Amino acid sequence: MSDIEIAQSANKIPILELAIKRLHVKEEHLIPYGKFKAKLSLTSIQRKPKSQQGRLILVSAMSPTPAGEGKTTTTVGLGDALNRLGHNTIICLREPSLGPCFGIKGGAAGGGYSQVVPMEDINLHFTGDFHAITSANNLLSALIDNHINHDNALDIDPRSITFKRVLDMNDRAVRDIVLGLGGAANGYPREGGFDITVASEIMAIFCLATSIKDLKIRLGKIVVAYSRKENKAITASDLNAQGAMAALLKDAINPNIVQTLENNIAFVHGGPFANIAHGCNTVTATETALGLADYVVTEAGFGADLGAEKFIDIKCRAADLKPQVVVLVATIRALKFHGAVDKEHLGKEDLEAINRGFVNLKQHYENITNEYGLPCIICINHFSEDTDAEVALLEELIQAIGGTSVLSKHWELGGEGAEKLAETVKDILDKGPYQHSYIYHTNLPLWEKINAIATKIYGASEVKAPVKIRKKLDELGEQFPDFPVCIAKTQMSFSSNPEARGAPKNHVLEISDAKVSAGAGFIVVIAGNMMTMPGLPKVPAAEKIDIDDEGNIVGLF
């Protein structure tokens, strides 16, 4: 059966019943969204001291193929397997974006027999969190242009506006637009554009805020533009916008609760896209899970150069989280892809390509073990076309670098197929605790922070930027000296060139732009020609999605 057919045939338990039984929370603390979705009231969450919290397991991946390598699927399968073995485990996932859902990659609720359900709801409108984030973002954009139209008391320079409108859809046509055309009644004409919702600073704030109060403070700090005469930063609080924005987010900030196909609890909350954002589920969801379970399995990605780096250097630093082990997802097809095989031929056995592509997996593994100092298990996510010879070769290559690998069949068998992976994870956790390292100290100059990520994680020899951008980076570094850095870079390569597969060495990381996300508390740096508003492929997934006469969605994957 297809993913959606498997999901629609699932034997689901009403979510309030499941949450009360498994989370031991009172019904009045749960906010139902239909029969199988709910939110947990943020005000009801009692955070445990760090010493009493569960142990945190991070799932990341090698650099992916365009279709992804099953990081979410592995997270679900591992969580189900730990529960099967009698360990109280909650999984924490990011919410899917409509962009890839209707684009090339598909949804993000897992796959096969390792899914969270209701799959079609989660992949589409879910509980409306992304709509709320989009609305809060665009309210601020409207207030900026409205202020300029009505006398501009803050002396905003329209050319300096850094805050964009957003849309949760891949739509290249609105990347760069002209606003306010049609005469004075329509406002002040200026250049503008749209990002995808997950790239919004509101999304980052939403993911890092720990309370309504913290949310409002962070929203107020957003830098939207600069004044003409004094070049003074204009913030959302200068426009008195933070209260109304927080009001739009008051329900969204409560963590979402759903279940896996095996009726285990999953928190699905917060934004994806570690290539253009920090790409982690919310701090509130993770900390809530750590206070309720013995083990929490969470994901960060695309590849570990993006997802794991930002998870540790941004999210863990901000929330004082302490991951104990990393599960690095690898697939035979991704190894062949990074061994220079075209995606149309990835299903054919090719041992030489696996040998060539292994450098990509090796660099991710060594980054985790050497740079972050964390134990790492390589999960070989099994695909039906993988041959025994290919799997045996990969296991030999992993053993040769001193790594531990587990062949896992959770896509086919659910939690049962990941039990060996779960046992291996548990064995490593029992030898802990472990203390991770950061790639850089926040007291370093901004350029040195960027250079540390580029050279230590990406394998670059140097970082370059045009004089104008270098000056901008220096100014941002002086204004926000303690901020970590969030590099927006292609997920397809360690470099800023998506065509450079494998593990390119001594390449140059080209910086094309930068901006501050003062409310989120980091500086965004754009590498290469990375777009913060993706486009649709020639044949988008949307063409295959439909709804039948009985109201059942088909074609979603």
RAHU-V350284 format. One record per residue. N is the residue number from 1. NEAR is the number of other ideal C-beta (glycine too) atoms within 12 Angstrom. D_FIRST is the distance of its C-alpha to the first C-alpha in Angstrom with 2 decimals. Layout:
n: {N & N}
near: {NEAR & NEAR}
d_first: {D_FIRST & D_FIRST}
This chain:
n: {1 & 2 & 3 & 4 & 5 & 6 & 7 & 8 & 9 & 10 & 11 & 12 & 13 & 14 & 15 & 16 & 17 & 18 & 19 & 20 & 21 & 22 & 23 & 24 & 25 & 26 & 27 & 28 & 29 & 30 & 31 & 32 & 33 & 34 & 35 & 36 & 37 & 38 & 39 & 40 & 41 & 42 & 43 & 44 & 45 & 46 & 47 & 48 & 49 & 50 & 51 & 52 & 53 & 54 & 55 & 56 & 57 & 58 & 59 & 60 & 61 & 62 & 63 & 64 & 65 & 66 & 67 & 68 & 69 & 70 & 71 & 72 & 73 & 74 & 75 & 76 & 77 & 78 & 79 & 80 & 81 & 82 & 83 & 84 & 85 & 86 & 87 & 88 & 89 & 90 & 91 & 92 & 93 & 94 & 95 & 96 & 97 & 98 & 99 & 100 & 101 & 102 & 103 & 104 & 105 & 106 & 107 & 108 & 109 & 110 & 111 & 112 & 113 & 114 & 115 & 116 & 117 & 118 & 119 & 120 & 121 & 122 & 123 & 124 & 125 & 126 & 127 & 128 & 129 & 130 & 131 & 132 & 133 & 134 & 135 & 136 & 137 & 138 & 139 & 140 & 141 & 142 & 143 & 144 & 145 & 146 & 147 & 148 & 149 & 150 & 151 & 152 & 153 & 154 & 155 & 156 & 157 & 158 & 159 & 160 & 161 & 162 & 163 & 164 & 165 & 166 & 167 & 168 & 169 & 170 & 171 & 172 & 173 & 174 & 175 & 176 & 177 & 178 & 179 & 180 & 181 & 182 & 183 & 184 & 185 & 186 & 187 & 188 & 189 & 190 & 191 & 192 & 193 & 194 & 195 & 196 & 197 & 198 & 199 & 200 & 201 & 202 & 203 & 204 & 205 & 206 & 207 & 208 & 209 & 210 & 211 & 212 & 213 & 214 & 215 & 216 & 217 & 218 & 219 & 220 & 221 & 222 & 223 & 224 & 225 & 226 & 227 & 228 & 229 & 230 & 231 & 232 & 233 & 234 & 235 & 236 & 237 & 238 & 239 & 240 & 241 & 242 & 243 & 244 & 245 & 246 & 247 & 248 & 249 & 250 & 251 & 252 & 253 & 254 & 255 & 256 & 257 & 258 & 259 & 260 & 261 & 262 & 263 & 264 & 265 & 266 & 267 & 268 & 269 & 270 & 271 & 272 & 273 & 274 & 275 & 276 & 277 & 278 & 279 & 280 & 281 & 282 & 283 & 284 & 285 & 286 & 287 & 288 & 289 & 290 & 291 & 292 & 293 & 294 & 295 & 296 & 297 & 298 & 299 & 300 & 301 & 302 & 303 & 304 & 305 & 306 & 307 & 308 & 309 & 310 & 311 & 312 & 313 & 314 & 315 & 316 & 317 & 318 & 319 & 320 & 321 & 322 & 323 & 324 & 325 & 326 & 327 & 328 & 329 & 330 & 331 & 332 & 333 & 334 & 335 & 336 & 337 & 338 & 339 & 340 & 341 & 342 & 343 & 344 & 345 & 346 & 347 & 348 & 349 & 350 & 351 & 352 & 353 & 354 & 355 & 356 & 357 & 358 & 359 & 360 & 361 & 362 & 363 & 364 & 365 & 366 & 367 & 368 & 369 & 370 & 371 & 372 & 373 & 374 & 375 & 376 & 377 & 378 & 379 & 380 & 381 & 382 & 383 & 384 & 385 & 386 & 387 & 388 & 389 & 390 & 391 & 392 & 393 & 394 & 395 & 396 & 397 & 398 & 399 & 400 & 401 & 402 & 403 & 404 & 405 & 406 & 407 & 408 & 409 & 410 & 411 & 412 & 413 & 414 & 415 & 416 & 417 & 418 & 419 & 420 & 421 & 422 & 423 & 424 & 425 & 426 & 427 & 428 & 429 & 430 & 431 & 432 & 433 & 434 & 435 & 436 & 437 & 438 & 439 & 440 & 441 & 442 & 443 & 444 & 445 & 446 & 447 & 448 & 449 & 450 & 451 & 452 & 453 & 454 & 455 & 456 & 457 & 458 & 459 & 460 & 461 & 462 & 463 & 464 & 465 & 466 & 467 & 468 & 469 & 470 & 471 & 472 & 473 & 474 & 475 & 476 & 477 & 478 & 479 & 480 & 481 & 482 & 483 & 484 & 485 & 486 & 487 & 488 & 489 & 490 & 491 & 492 & 493 & 494 & 495 & 496 & 497 & 498 & 499 & 500 & 501 & 502 & 503 & 504 & 505 & 506 & 507 & 508 & 509 & 510 & 511 & 512 & 513 & 514 & 515 & 516 & 517 & 518 & 519 & 520 & 521 & 522 & 523 & 524 & 525 & 526 & 527 & 528 & 529 & 530 & 531 & 532 & 533 & 534 & 535 & 536 & 537 & 538 & 539 & 540 & 541 & 542 & 543 & 544 & 545 & 546 & 547 & 548 & 549 & 550 & 551 & 552 & 553 & 554 & 555 & 556 & 557}
near: {16 & 22 & 36 & 37 & 21 & 29 & 38 & 26 & 18 & 29 & 16 & 27 & 25 & 23 & 38 & 28 & 22 & 32 & 38 & 22 & 18 & 29 & 33 & 19 & 29 & 14 & 21 & 13 & 26 & 31 & 29 & 26 & 27 & 21 & 18 & 34 & 40 & 39 & 39 & 46 & 26 & 33 & 19 & 24 & 30 & 21 & 23 & 17 & 11 & 17 & 11 & 14 & 29 & 33 & 35 & 46 & 51 & 49 & 52 & 51 & 46 & 57 & 52 & 44 & 39 & 26 & 29 & 39 & 47 & 47 & 52 & 53 & 53 & 54 & 56 & 53 & 52 & 55 & 51 & 44 & 43 & 41 & 34 & 29 & 26 & 15 & 29 & 25 & 43 & 50 & 51 & 50 & 52 & 50 & 51 & 43 & 45 & 38 & 43 & 40 & 40 & 32 & 36 & 27 & 36 & 35 & 45 & 44 & 43 & 53 & 40 & 38 & 33 & 50 & 52 & 53 & 39 & 38 & 45 & 36 & 32 & 45 & 42 & 29 & 24 & 41 & 34 & 27 & 43 & 43 & 27 & 34 & 47 & 37 & 30 & 45 & 42 & 30 & 34 & 46 & 38 & 25 & 35 & 40 & 30 & 24 & 29 & 34 & 23 & 16 & 11 & 25 & 15 & 31 & 20 & 37 & 24 & 30 & 17 & 27 & 36 & 35 & 44 & 37 & 36 & 42 & 34 & 43 & 29 & 34 & 28 & 23 & 15 & 24 & 24 & 19 & 20 & 16 & 27 & 23 & 15 & 11 & 10 & 12 & 9 & 15 & 24 & 28 & 19 & 27 & 18 & 33 & 27 & 33 & 46 & 43 & 44 & 45 & 45 & 46 & 47 & 51 & 48 & 49 & 44 & 51 & 52 & 45 & 43 & 30 & 23 & 26 & 17 & 29 & 40 & 30 & 26 & 39 & 48 & 29 & 33 & 44 & 37 & 47 & 37 & 28 & 25 & 18 & 12 & 13 & 16 & 19 & 29 & 36 & 32 & 41 & 27 & 27 & 34 & 21 & 34 & 34 & 24 & 23 & 45 & 37 & 20 & 30 & 41 & 28 & 27 & 42 & 45 & 38 & 48 & 47 & 46 & 50 & 45 & 52 & 40 & 37 & 28 & 44 & 46 & 52 & 51 & 51 & 47 & 48 & 46 & 48 & 47 & 45 & 45 & 42 & 51 & 51 & 46 & 51 & 51 & 49 & 43 & 42 & 49 & 46 & 41 & 42 & 45 & 39 & 31 & 34 & 36 & 28 & 39 & 43 & 58 & 56 & 54 & 51 & 47 & 46 & 46 & 48 & 53 & 46 & 49 & 48 & 49 & 48 & 51 & 43 & 42 & 41 & 48 & 35 & 33 & 34 & 33 & 20 & 36 & 32 & 47 & 36 & 43 & 49 & 55 & 52 & 53 & 52 & 44 & 44 & 41 & 45 & 47 & 42 & 40 & 41 & 33 & 23 & 29 & 17 & 20 & 12 & 17 & 31 & 22 & 20 & 22 & 28 & 26 & 18 & 30 & 40 & 25 & 24 & 37 & 40 & 29 & 46 & 49 & 35 & 35 & 49 & 42 & 31 & 39 & 43 & 29 & 21 & 31 & 36 & 23 & 37 & 33 & 45 & 40 & 46 & 49 & 46 & 49 & 38 & 32 & 14 & 18 & 34 & 21 & 15 & 16 & 37 & 29 & 20 & 30 & 41 & 27 & 19 & 31 & 32 & 16 & 16 & 23 & 16 & 30 & 28 & 34 & 38 & 33 & 46 & 31 & 48 & 37 & 25 & 25 & 34 & 42 & 24 & 33 & 51 & 28 & 30 & 45 & 38 & 23 & 32 & 46 & 32 & 18 & 26 & 31 & 18 & 14 & 21 & 19 & 25 & 15 & 33 & 24 & 30 & 37 & 31 & 17 & 25 & 14 & 22 & 25 & 40 & 31 & 23 & 39 & 46 & 29 & 29 & 41 & 38 & 25 & 29 & 40 & 44 & 32 & 35 & 16 & 18 & 35 & 23 & 30 & 15 & 11 & 14 & 25 & 24 & 17 & 29 & 37 & 22 & 23 & 34 & 28 & 17 & 22 & 30 & 21 & 22 & 37 & 41 & 50 & 48 & 50 & 44 & 49 & 35 & 44 & 33 & 36 & 45 & 36 & 38 & 23 & 25 & 16 & 28 & 34 & 35 & 33 & 29 & 17 & 16 & 27 & 24 & 41 & 29 & 40 & 28 & 28 & 37 & 40 & 38 & 43 & 32 & 40 & 42 & 33 & 39 & 41 & 45 & 41 & 34 & 42 & 34 & 17 & 35 & 30 & 41 & 35 & 40 & 22 & 24 & 20 & 9 & 11 & 25 & 28 & 24 & 14 & 19 & 25 & 16 & 14 & 12 & 7 & 8 & 10 & 18 & 28 & 20 & 24 & 36 & 36}
d_first: {0.00 & 3.80 & 6.58 & 8.02 & 5.76 & 6.04 & 9.55 & 10.44 & 9.91 & 12.06 & 15.47 & 17.69 & 21.44 & 23.86 & 24.78 & 28.53 & 28.35 & 26.30 & 28.55 & 31.73 & 30.76 & 29.42 & 31.60 & 34.68 & 35.44 & 37.15 & 35.46 & 38.00 & 36.76 & 33.24 & 32.58 & 29.63 & 27.51 & 25.89 & 24.34 & 22.01 & 23.92 & 27.48 & 30.15 & 32.65 & 36.18 & 37.70 & 41.09 & 39.87 & 38.75 & 41.23 & 40.98 & 41.94 & 44.35 & 42.76 & 44.01 & 42.03 & 38.69 & 35.55 & 34.74 & 32.82 & 30.17 & 29.28 & 26.14 & 26.78 & 25.91 & 27.49 & 27.93 & 24.55 & 23.20 & 22.64 & 18.92 & 19.83 & 19.46 & 17.49 & 20.52 & 18.99 & 16.07 & 18.90 & 21.00 & 18.51 & 17.81 & 21.58 & 22.44 & 20.23 & 21.76 & 25.25 & 24.80 & 23.61 & 26.85 & 28.88 & 29.64 & 29.77 & 27.54 & 26.52 & 24.47 & 25.80 & 23.75 & 24.83 & 23.77 & 21.79 & 23.91 & 23.13 & 24.57 & 21.85 & 19.15 & 20.50 & 21.78 & 20.34 & 18.89 & 16.47 & 16.45 & 17.62 & 15.94 & 14.39 & 10.93 & 8.28 & 10.05 & 13.23 & 13.35 & 16.04 & 15.64 & 16.15 & 14.28 & 15.25 & 18.78 & 19.26 & 18.31 & 20.54 & 23.81 & 23.19 & 26.71 & 28.63 & 29.89 & 29.54 & 31.21 & 34.03 & 34.46 & 34.54 & 37.11 & 39.26 & 39.32 & 40.27 & 42.84 & 44.62 & 44.52 & 46.02 & 48.70 & 49.68 & 50.31 & 51.94 & 54.33 & 55.35 & 55.93 & 58.14 & 60.92 & 58.88 & 60.92 & 59.01 & 59.96 & 56.36 & 56.31 & 53.57 & 53.18 & 52.32 & 49.41 & 46.56 & 44.21 & 41.58 & 39.54 & 35.76 & 32.61 & 29.01 & 27.88 & 28.24 & 31.33 & 33.78 & 36.24 & 37.46 & 38.07 & 41.77 & 43.43 & 46.87 & 47.30 & 50.11 & 51.02 & 52.83 & 55.99 & 57.28 & 55.51 & 52.15 & 53.22 & 54.24 & 52.62 & 50.95 & 48.17 & 44.93 & 41.19 & 37.78 & 35.64 & 32.02 & 32.03 & 30.79 & 33.87 & 36.22 & 38.77 & 37.91 & 34.45 & 36.19 & 38.69 & 36.02 & 34.35 & 37.71 & 39.64 & 40.29 & 41.79 & 42.80 & 46.19 & 44.79 & 42.50 & 45.57 & 47.64 & 45.06 & 44.53 & 48.29 & 48.56 & 46.42 & 48.64 & 48.23 & 51.24 & 54.82 & 58.18 & 60.36 & 63.67 & 62.84 & 59.34 & 58.37 & 54.73 & 53.63 & 51.09 & 48.99 & 51.55 & 54.29 & 52.52 & 52.08 & 48.33 & 46.89 & 47.33 & 45.51 & 42.70 & 42.31 & 42.33 & 39.28 & 37.52 & 38.73 & 35.45 & 33.20 & 34.94 & 33.73 & 30.71 & 27.33 & 25.67 & 21.99 & 19.91 & 17.19 & 14.31 & 17.03 & 19.58 & 21.72 & 23.78 & 23.10 & 25.66 & 24.26 & 27.44 & 29.06 & 28.60 & 26.69 & 28.11 & 30.28 & 31.33 & 33.36 & 33.67 & 33.89 & 30.16 & 30.11 & 29.10 & 32.15 & 35.01 & 35.01 & 31.44 & 32.15 & 35.54 & 34.37 & 31.69 & 34.35 & 36.58 & 34.12 & 32.33 & 33.47 & 30.87 & 29.32 & 26.63 & 26.71 & 25.66 & 27.77 & 27.04 & 26.36 & 28.27 & 30.78 & 33.65 & 32.66 & 30.62 & 32.41 & 35.76 & 35.58 & 34.15 & 37.16 & 39.90 & 39.22 & 37.20 & 38.50 & 41.98 & 41.94 & 40.57 & 42.02 & 38.67 & 38.71 & 35.52 & 35.84 & 33.27 & 30.95 & 27.58 & 27.26 & 23.79 & 23.96 & 21.61 & 22.60 & 21.65 & 23.88 & 26.68 & 26.57 & 26.50 & 29.61 & 31.02 & 31.32 & 28.34 & 27.06 & 23.51 & 22.75 & 23.65 & 22.11 & 19.79 & 22.98 & 24.87 & 27.91 & 29.95 & 32.75 & 30.61 & 29.39 & 33.07 & 33.98 & 31.25 & 31.88 & 34.77 & 32.43 & 30.84 & 34.34 & 35.88 & 33.34 & 33.88 & 37.65 & 37.68 & 36.12 & 38.31 & 41.50 & 41.64 & 40.00 & 41.04 & 37.81 & 36.07 & 32.87 & 29.98 & 27.84 & 24.18 & 22.58 & 18.98 & 17.28 & 15.13 & 13.89 & 16.64 & 19.35 & 21.99 & 24.12 & 27.17 & 25.84 & 24.92 & 28.32 & 30.17 & 28.72 & 29.61 & 33.10 & 33.57 & 32.69 & 35.01 & 37.73 & 37.93 & 38.09 & 34.59 & 32.22 & 28.66 & 25.69 & 22.58 & 19.72 & 16.15 & 15.13 & 11.96 & 10.76 & 13.00 & 14.00 & 17.76 & 18.40 & 17.53 & 20.08 & 22.88 & 25.05 & 24.81 & 25.83 & 28.69 & 29.92 & 29.93 & 31.80 & 34.32 & 35.17 & 35.49 & 37.86 & 40.15 & 40.50 & 41.30 & 41.06 & 42.65 & 41.13 & 43.29 & 43.21 & 43.46 & 46.48 & 48.93 & 49.00 & 52.79 & 52.48 & 53.16 & 50.07 & 50.41 & 50.45 & 47.26 & 45.49 & 47.08 & 45.97 & 42.26 & 42.70 & 44.59 & 43.11 & 39.39 & 39.02 & 41.57 & 43.72 & 47.44 & 48.48 & 47.66 & 49.24 & 49.61 & 51.88 & 55.14 & 54.18 & 50.90 & 52.69 & 55.25 & 52.57 & 50.99 & 54.42 & 55.10 & 51.80 & 52.43 & 55.88 & 54.75 & 51.83 & 52.91 & 50.65 & 47.32 & 44.48 & 42.86 & 39.38 & 38.85 & 36.53 & 35.42 & 32.70 & 29.77 & 29.51 & 32.73 & 35.28 & 37.72 & 37.94 & 37.03 & 33.26 & 33.98 & 35.63 & 32.98 & 33.51 & 36.22 & 39.04 & 42.39 & 45.54 & 43.97 & 45.41 & 43.50 & 44.63 & 44.88 & 44.83 & 45.15 & 45.29 & 45.50 & 45.98 & 43.56 & 46.38 & 44.53 & 41.66 & 44.32 & 43.42 & 44.27 & 41.63 & 42.36 & 40.69 & 40.41 & 40.48 & 39.13 & 36.25 & 35.31 & 34.82 & 33.24 & 30.41 & 29.73 & 26.67 & 25.58 & 26.32 & 22.84 & 21.67 & 18.15 & 19.82 & 19.91 & 16.16 & 16.06 & 17.02 & 17.50 & 17.41 & 20.48 & 19.46 & 19.20 & 15.45 & 14.61 & 12.05 & 11.71 & 12.48 & 11.40}
